[in-house]
Amino acid sequence: MNSSTEENQTELSETKKQEESNKKEQFKEDLRFIVVFVFFFSLFRFFIYDWYIVPSSSMVPTLLIGDMPFVEKFRYGFSKHSVWFSPNLFSGRLLFKNNVKRGEVIVFKHPHDDVHPENNDINLIKRVIALPGDRVSVDKGIIKVNGVCASLTFQKKMVYHDTNVRNFMELNLYEEKLPLSDSPPHIVAYTNEMAFSFANNFPEVTVPPGHYFVMGDNRDHSKDSRVGLGFVPEENLMGRAWFTVYSIANGVKLWEFWLWLQNIRYSRLLQRII
């Protein structure tokens, strides 16, 4: 009887040890899977595609507050800004072919991060107006590049609720065709009271080598190369905004999942950005 009991206890002990060993192996496998997944997911976001939430109304009506554009990161090569927190791994750009085009909507790091390091965490999104070496000016809201004027055709009026400042914007929408650009026409917004502002009467400048002149589509409510930003260095480029993968209204945050269903802008999902 004692011998049988001892055998049973031994078997139970061996079984328990085996179960513990199996649990450890399973934990190692799960941990290995998580590490590999995070590694490849990070590589995907660093070097292939990424996504960002639009925080302001500077690109209305092309992009609204709460839109999430899908960004092609490989299109413009890579810089230190391709990686989160922009570590100083190298300077300049790798695999860059100077293939940025006028009219493309781009995501980039704030150009004054060298003077104000706190700007290093700020992602901005604007439209490329002029390339390195271009002469660019704005006369009563009309863009001119290398002596050629953009065309503006009135479309309609629009009222937009800016959830950041909690007020309504009355906007005049125009179809704009940028000069010397193969990009299709896009829609921009102006307000009447700002028609003669400094930003809409910008004196001619020449874009320096390795830099770009950018503007927001909401022309009277955008800090861009006309005022506030200056030229954007090519090193700060992060990618081209391709399409809107997600969009949520009324200032709802991503973590407020209980408000998603009634606030998602379904009509904007998978909408191409032009």
Residue pairs with C-beta under 8 A, 6 or more apart in sequence:
45 73
46 73
46 82
46 83
46 84
47 73
47 74
47 78
47 82
48 73
48 74
49 70
49 71
49 72
49 73
49 239
50 70
50 71
50 73
50 238
50 239
51 68
51 69
51 70
51 71
51 245
51 246
52 68
52 69
52 71
52 107
52 123
52 125
53 66
53 67
53 68
53 254
54 63
54 64
54 65
54 66
54 67
54 68
54 69
54 125
55 65
55 164
56 65
56 164
57 64
57 65
57 160
57 162
57 164
57 169
57 218
57 221
58 125
58 126
58 216
58 217
58 218
58 221
58 222
58 223
58 224
59 105
59 125
59 126
59 127
59 216
59 217
59 218
59 222
60 160
60 169
60 171
60 189
60 217
60 218
60 221
61 158
61 160
61 171
61 173
61 187
61 189
61 217
61 218
62 105
62 127
62 186
62 187
62 217
62 273
62 274
63 69
63 105
63 125
63 217
63 241
63 244
63 273
64 160
64 247
64 249
64 265
64 268
65 162
65 163
65 164
65 251
66 163
66 247
66 248
66 249
66 250
66 251
66 252
66 265
67 244
67 246
67 247
67 265
67 268
68 244
68 245
68 246
68 247
69 105
69 107
69 125
69 241
69 242
69 243
69 244
69 245
69 273
70 241
70 242
70 243
70 244
70 245
71 107
71 238
71 239
71 240
71 241
71 242
72 239
72 240
72 242
73 82
73 238
73 239
74 95
74 239
75 99
75 239
75 240
76 93
76 96
76 99
76 100
76 106
76 234
76 237
76 238
76 239
76 240
77 93
77 94
77 95
77 96
77 97
78 93
78 94
78 95
78 96
79 90
79 92
79 93
79 94
79 235
79 236
79 237
80 86
80 87
80 88
80 89
80 90
80 91
80 235
81 108
81 109
81 235
81 236
81 237
81 238
82 238
83 89
85 120
85 121
86 109
86 113
86 120
91 235
92 235
93 234
93 235
93 237
96 234
100 106
100 128
100 131
100 212
100 234
100 237
101 128
101 181
101 182
101 183
102 128
102 129
102 130
102 131
102 145
102 178
102 179
102 180
102 181
102 183
103 127
103 128
103 178
103 181
103 182
103 183
103 184
103 186
104 127
104 128
104 183
104 240
105 125
105 126
105 127
105 128
105 240
105 241
105 273
106 125
106 126
106 127
106 128
106 212
106 214
106 237
106 238
106 239
106 240
106 241
107 123
107 124
107 125
107 237
107 238
107 239
107 240
107 241
108 123
108 124
108 125
108 126
108 214
108 232
108 236
108 237
108 238
109 119
109 120
109 122
109 123
109 124
109 236
109 238
110 116
110 119
110 120
110 122
110 124
110 229
110 236
111 229
111 230
111 231
111 232
111 233
111 236
112 119
112 229
112 230
113 119
113 120
113 122
113 236
123 238
124 229
125 241
126 214
126 215
126 216
126 222
126 224
126 225
126 232
127 186
127 214
127 215
127 216
127 217
128 212
128 213
128 214
129 136
129 143
129 145
129 178
129 213
129 214
129 215
129 225
130 136
130 145
130 207
130 212
130 213
131 207
131 212
131 213
132 207
132 208
132 209
132 210
132 211
132 212
132 234
133 206
133 207
133 209
134 145
134 146
134 206
134 207
134 213
135 145
135 146
135 147
135 204
135 205
135 206
135 207
136 143
136 144
136 145
136 146
136 204
136 205
136 206
136 207
136 213
137 143
137 144
137 202
137 203
137 204
137 205
138 144
138 199
138 200
138 201
138 202
138 226
139 201
140 195
140 196
140 200
140 201
141 152
141 190
141 195
141 200
141 219
142 149
142 150
142 152
143 149
143 150
143 176
143 178
143 179
143 215
144 150
144 179
144 204
145 178
145 179
145 180
146 179
146 180
148 179
148 180
149 179
150 176
150 177
150 178
150 179
151 176
151 177
152 174
152 175
152 176
152 188
153 174
153 175
154 172
154 173
154 174
155 173
155 174
155 175
155 187
156 173
157 170
157 171
157 172
157 173
158 170
158 171
158 172
158 173
158 189
159 168
159 169
159 170
159 171
160 168
160 169
160 171
160 189
161 167
161 168
161 169
162 168
162 169
163 249
163 250
163 251
164 251
169 189
169 191
169 218
169 221
170 191
171 189
171 190
171 191
171 218
172 189
172 190
172 191
172 192
173 187
173 188
173 189
174 187
174 188
174 189
174 190
175 185
175 186
175 187
176 185
176 186
176 187
176 188
177 185
183 274
184 274
186 217
186 274
187 217
188 217
188 218
188 219
189 217
189 218
189 219
189 220
189 221
190 200
190 219
190 220
191 220
191 221
194 200
194 219
194 220
197 220
198 226
198 227
199 219
199 220
199 222
199 226
199 227
200 219
200 220
202 226
205 213
207 213
207 231
208 231
210 233
210 234
210 235
211 231
211 232
211 233
211 234
212 225
212 231
212 232
212 234
212 237
213 225
213 231
213 232
214 224
214 225
214 229
214 232
215 222
215 224
215 225
215 226
216 222
216 223
216 224
223 229
225 231
225 232
241 273
242 272
242 273
243 270
243 271
243 272
243 273
244 268
244 269
244 270
244 271
244 273
245 269
245 270
246 264
246 269
247 264
247 265
247 268
247 269
248 254
248 260
248 263
248 264
248 265
249 263
249 264
249 265
250 259
250 263
252 259
252 260
252 263
